Amino acid sequence: MLHFERWKITLIVLLCVAGLAYSAPNFVPRDSLEGIPGWLPNQQINLGLDLRGGSYMLLEVDTSSLIQDRLQSLVNDVRAALRSERVLYTGLGIRNSEVTVRITQPDDVQKARGAIEGVGTTVAGNVFSAVPERDIAVSVNGQNITVVLTEPAIVARTQSAVQQSIEIVRRRIDELGTTEPVIQQQGASRILVQVPGLDDPQRLKQLLGQTAKMNFRLVSNAMSGEQALATRTVPTGTEILFMAEAPNVPVLVERRIMVGGDRLVDAQPAFDQQSGAPVVNFRFDSTGGRQFGEVTRNSVGRPFAIVLDDKVISAPVIREPIMGGSGQISGNFTVQAANDLAILLRAGALPAPLNVLEERTVGPGLGADSIAAGEIAAVIGGVAVVAFMIASYGFFGVLAVVALTLNMAMIFAVLSVLQATLTLPGIAGIVLTIGMAVDANVLIYERIREELASGKSPVPAIEAGYNKALSSILDANITTLISAAILFQMGSGPVRGFAVTLGVGIITSVFTAYTVNRLMLSVWIRRRRPKTIYL
Amino acid sequence: MRHLKLISDDTHIPFVKFRQIAVAFSLLVIAASVALFFARGLNFGIDFKGGIMIEIATDGPADLTQLRATMGGLGLGEVQIQEFGQADDVLIRIPSPAEGGEAASQEVVNAVRAALDDVVVEYRRVEVVGPQVSGELVRSGIIAVVLAMALMLIYIWFRFEWQFSLGAIVSLVHDVFATIGILCILQIEFNLQMIAAILTIVGYSMNDTVIVYDRVRENLRKYKKMDLAELVDLSINQTLSRTVITSGTTLLALLALFVFGGEVLRGFTFAMIFGILVGTYSSIFIAAPVILAVGVSRDWSGNTTGKTAEGKSGAKA
C-alpha cells in the first residue's frame, strides 16, 4: 500500500500542482488577470447571482393569447373564404377555443366545408410525417361547422413562439450592455433569464414585460375620444385606446393598421432639433416607407396615432407628407424612456406576452455581504478544523491539514475550470466539505491506531490501516455523492450550486485524503524509517 | 506532546442495552413530529407557498411601526414585517394576490416599491414566486428526497444485505421526521434550501450508518461465533472515536457558518447542525438495533437468502 510506482507519483504530483495553479487566479484581483498570457490559468470562479447581485427570472410565453390570436385570424379567413364562395352564414365567432359558424342554406354546407378546410395551413417543422398535417380540424354537425386547432398545430406554434421570444429577449437584454446574461428555454413554454450585476432590475422587467407590438393608425375624425367614451358608442371600424402617458385620456383610433411595426428596420434615441426633448427616430423598410408616404400624403392635417401594445404613445398631426421612409416619435420621454423604446422597437415584437412566473433579484450590497460572511465562516471553520486535527493526531494531523488545503485548492480549481457557478449555498457546501473532508483521514488514522494497539509495527500498521479503511471510505462517499447528484438533477439555481460544490468536494477529498496523504506518508516513512510511531 | 483523545482507545459502552429506551424515545419523537406537522405545520416560505419577499436596507434603524402603517395602507392582505439580522435590514413578506395570477404579483411589487421608495437605501432582495411555480417546486422537492433515499438504499442493498438496507431506511426516515419536527417547533422557514439541507442530512446520516455497518460486516467475517448483540456493540465501540471526531469537525465548520455566515443561511445551517446530531445518534441507536431485530445472514459465500444469524452462526468460511 505504501509503495508507489514512479509514474503514479508523477501523476499525483502533477494533479496537485495543477490544482494549485488553476485555483491561484481566484486569489488575485480580477483586473490583474488581464496581463497574464493565455496559456496560463486565468479563469476565476463564476460567482452566482446571489453573490454578485443580479436578477433571475422565469418567464412563460402566454400560449393562450397565442391561440386566441390564431383563432381570431381564422375567423377572418373563414369570413373571407365564405364570402368568396358566396355562401350565406350567421353566427361566425369564437366559442371555447373553437371557431363556429352556421351555414344558412343546407345545400351550401359541403361547399362551405371545402372552402373552410382551404384556409388551414400545414404544421411547420414536422419532418416525421409523410402527409403534411393541417393545423385545423373541421367538423360538420347539421348546418353548424366547427373549426378547432389541432394539437400538433398548437405545439408547433408554441415552439416557434418560444424560439422567437428567446431571440427577442436576447436582443433586448444585449442592448442593456450587461455581461454574460443567460437566456435559455426551460420546459415547453418557459424561458429562463439570468442577468448578473444589473443595477436596476425594474428596468429589465419593464423591457421584458412589453410585447412591443407597434403600429401606426389614423385617429378617427368621426368624434373625439371623450365623446366616444361618454356616449359608449364607437363608430364601426374604430376603437378607444388610451394615452400611454396619461391613462385617463381616451383616443378614438381607426382599427385599420396603416403601417405595422414589423416594417421598422431601425430605431435610435435622439434629441429633437427644435425643442431639445428626447425623441426616437425610426426608419422603415421600402414597403413600409411607401405605405407611410402614402398615408401621410393622403391625410395631411389629421392626427396620426403611434400605438405600442394598445396604448397611444403620441398622436402628432401630419403637417406634410413624409416620403423618405423615416420619422420621429416624440412623447414626453425621459432620456431613458426614449432609449428603452428604441431598444424595444429595434429588437422587434414578442409573438405573445411573457408572464413572470418567478423572479429573484439580489442587490449588489447583499451579494458582497454574503461573500464576506462566507469567507469569514470558511476561515474560522477551517482554522477550527486544523487546530482540532493537529491536536488529535500531531504530525499526522499536519499531513491531513496539508491534504485538506490541497483539497480546497482542487475544489477552487475544478470550479474555475468548469466555470461552474459558486452560490451562497455553494459556500455552505464548501464549509461542510471542510468538515467532512477529514472523515477519510480520520477513518484511516483510527484504523492505524487500532492496528498499532494490536501490536503491529509502524509500516504494516499503516498499510493495514489504509487497506481496511478503503471500503468504508468508498461506501460513505458514494452515498453522499448520490445525494449530491440528485440535488444537481432536481434542484434549481442555488440548490444546484450547493450540489456542485458538495459533489466536487467529495471527489477531490477522496483523492487528497486517501491518495495524496498516503503518498506523503510513504515518502516520510522511507526517509525516516521510524521504529515506532506515535499516533 | 499527548494527543487530544475525546474517546479513549478501548471503550466498552453497551449501546445495545439501551436500545429499548432509544427505540421508545425515537418512536416518541417521530410521533411528536407527525403530530406537530399536522397541528402546527411547517413555516413554508414563498418557494413552496408562492408570494413575495422583499428585503430592504433603510437609512439607520428601521421604523417598523411606520413601515407597517405604510404597507397596511396598500391593502395587500397579511403582510409580515420583521427585522432581518440588523436593525437597518427589514424583511417584508406579502402573500400572493388571490386573483390575477402572476401578473398581479408584479403589480404588487411595483406598488410596494412606489410606497417605500423614500425609506429604502437598497433593495437587497426581491423574490416573487407565482403559485404555479411553487406547486412544481413542492413536487420536485419531494421527488428529490424520495429518489435520493431510494438510490442510496439500492446501493446499500447491493453492497451489503437487505437487512442493512432496512436498517438504513429506518434510520433515514427517523432523521427526516425528527428534522421536520424541530423545524415545526421552531417555525424556521422551510424553503428550497431546506430541501438541500435535508438531502445533505440524509447523505451524512447514511455516511455514518455505512461506517458502522462496514465494521459490522467485517466483524461478522472475523468473529464467526460471536453473539450478534455483542458483535454490534463491539463494532459501534470500534468506530466510536471516528464518529465523534468526524461529527465534531463537521459541527465545528457548520457552527462557524451558523454564527458568521449571515442571516440568509441561518435556517439552512441550523437544520444541518441538528441533522448531523440526529444522524449520528440514529446510526448508533437506530440503524444497528434494526440489524439485531431482523437478524443477519452470516454465510458470506453466496447462498444467503432466508438464513438468520442463529441458524448459520459458525458456518463455513
Interface residues (C-beta under 8 A of the other chain):
Chain A: D50 L58 E60 P201 Q202 K205 G209 N355 V356 L357 E358 E359 R360 T361 V362 G363 G365 L366 D369 S370 A373 G374 I376 A377 A378 I380 G381 G382 A384 V385 F388 M389 A391 S392 Y393 G394 L424 P425 I427 A428 V431 L432 I434 G435 M436 V438 D439 V442 L443 E446 R449 E450 A453 K468 S471 S472 D475 A476 N477 I478 T479 T480 I482 S483 A484 I486 L487 Q489 M490 G491 S492 G493 P494 V495 F498 A499 L502 Y534 L535
Chain B: M1 H3 L4 K5 L6 D9 D10 E55 A57 G101 E102 A103 S105 Q106 V109 N110 R113 E122 Y123 R124 R125 V126 E127 V128 V129 G130 Q132 V133 L137 S140 G141 I143 A144 L147 A148 L151 M152 Y155 I156 R159 L192 Q193 I195 A196 L199 T200 V202 G203 Y204 M206 N207 V210 I211 D214 R215 E218 Q238 T239 S241 R242 I245 T246 G248 T249 T250 L251 L252 A253 L254 L255 A256 L257 V259 F260 G261 G262 V264 L265 F268 T269 M272
